[in-house]
Amino acid sequence: MARSETEEKNARLFIHATIVTVNKNREIILDGALLIESGRITRIGKTKDLVTGLGEGVHIIDCTDRIIIPGLVNTHAHLAQSLLRGLAENLNLHNWLCDAVWPLEANYAEEDGYVAAMLTIAEMLKTGTTCFLEAMLTHRSGLENVVRAVEETGIRACLGKLIKASETNSELNMKDARDRDVQAMSLESALEAHQTHHGAANDRLHIWFAAGTPRGSAMQAHTAIGEAARKHDIGLTMHCAEAPKDLTIYRQYYDLSPVQFCEKTSLTGAKSVFAHMVHPDVAAGDLNLLRDSKSTVAHNPTSNLKLGSGVSPIPDMVAAGVNVALGTDGAPCNNTYDLFREMHLAAILHGGVRQDAGVLNAYQVLEFATINGARALGLEEHIGSLEVGKKADIVIVAPRGLGAAPWDASQVQNGGVDPITVLVHSSGVDVDTVLVDGCVLVENGKLVRLDESSVIDKAKRSVAGIRKRAGVGARQDMATKYV
């Protein structure tokens, strides 16, 4: 039986843990303890200092051999696309969109968007994500469906409602099946959604703008989106310079680099998250423009590789002072929403590309997935690190089994394995406990508020209907034969 919110928010003291604070001093507390009261962190330090003088009713949890970290922040996720896992394999980005993903997304009906959101959120919670930015909430997913899912599951969310400046540019031979709903994806509808839902669920839910990717649409339409976002202090996200062709499109239609376009249309800013940024125009000063505007780049290494888009110059962005965060993208171009797997890839990919094993280190990548993500969403003062006064969005990892051995928390100071290495190069399978606002959402590796089997069964039924209406199925591998 699910706990009441009051029970979930009772004071809890976690003791004998390795605590990775991700604070400004990058402190890691060995044999540490952390006290949560009323949904916030009230004390943090050594176990021996926190176990004395406790008030009545404090629930004590022994975290020996466990690592406590801030909840992970996924700054680029498509909730609707969990239902499309495995249905758009071996396609480059533009064909992937036009031939598979867009036709499927255009045929969501009734509660399909709710079912998809529940599936995505369940996977994210079980793998340590406590907060996410929905990159492009489409009309057929149903805003109300996704709001309902966020409210019921207890996760923290920024929902980017898609705003299309116009129908898809026919000159580029890119047909978007979602254009039949283009009127429902207006700036006005996004403003209305913000007014209705922003701050819901005890301020766990924020409404953002998701600007459509510029592909020849009028600059003034994008300027209207940017100016409205700044006027109303609304966060804004956009796919930018993702595919090799995109850089050419910015030059062909606007005679600008990707970030020059974003600057001129008021899209850049401290609450702007540009996804992918695989092909910025470095010579034109794109990285400096990103840094100076305090914009964020959401790095999605798995998606970029799977879709053949390339490798984003993340080490150059870090060196230039750009805030870099991390995203999983959607299931059709990643196959999971596990941000631990994304951290692992981000930590090794660039060393191989640059032939420099130290070009990015594991701690930097952990920051991408925590404090940098919180900064990107304007939530740095509330989440992203473990500090007194911050909201209790917390993940407890239990490195277990052969894959984590021979890590030993007691040997860290004696030349043993660094816990950051254990974290970044693991997977979400080791997540034991997840809290958001001090409420336990995952315990002993199991979802507390959701019936996992029911979520999966509903997803199977939903995708069957979507595939039938869209007339799109999985591409068969020519090397296989079904008998």
Helices and strands as residue ranges (DSSP letters): H 5-8, E 12-20, E 28-37, E 40-46, H 47-50, E 59-62, E 67-70, E 72-77, G 79-84, H 93-96, I 97-101, H 102-105, H 112-126, E 129-137, G 139-141, H 143-153, E 156-163, G 170-172, G 177-185, H 187-197, H 200-203, E 205-211, H 219-231, E 236-240, H 244-254, H 258-264, E 272-276, G 282-284, H 286-292, E 296-299, H 301-306, H 314-320, E 323-326, G 331-333, H 339-354, H 362-368, H 371-376, E 394-397, G 409-414, H 419-424, G 428-430, E 431-436, E 439-443, E 446-447, H 452-470
